Amino acid sequence: MSKKMLFEVKDGESIGDCLDRMKDQGYMPVRRMEKPVFEEQGKEMYVPVKQTIVFEGKKIEE
């Protein structure tokens, strides 16, 4: 098992649900990142449509 893993907040999932999923898999959050999602509109024109939240989780040592 890896010591670090990325967890993305899925569509329709709350941040709390994502954090609970991390805990169930034995990880604790150490960093939160927000990544923009772009949509192509026209030739070489990209427009941001939403933000994706990603947590970096560190394996909990037992």
C-alpha positions, 0 to 999 in steps of 0.5 A: 500500500502506498503512503500517500494517495489522492482522493477527489470529491466526486460529483454529488458527494460532500467534502465530509463524505470524501473525508469519511471515505479517506478515514475508512481507507486508513488515510488522513488529509494533509493537503487540499487542492482545487483544480479548475475544469475547463471546457473548450468553446470555439477554436483554442478558447477554454472556459472554466466550468467548475472547480474539482477538490482533491485531498492528498491523504497520508497513511495513518500509522498504527 
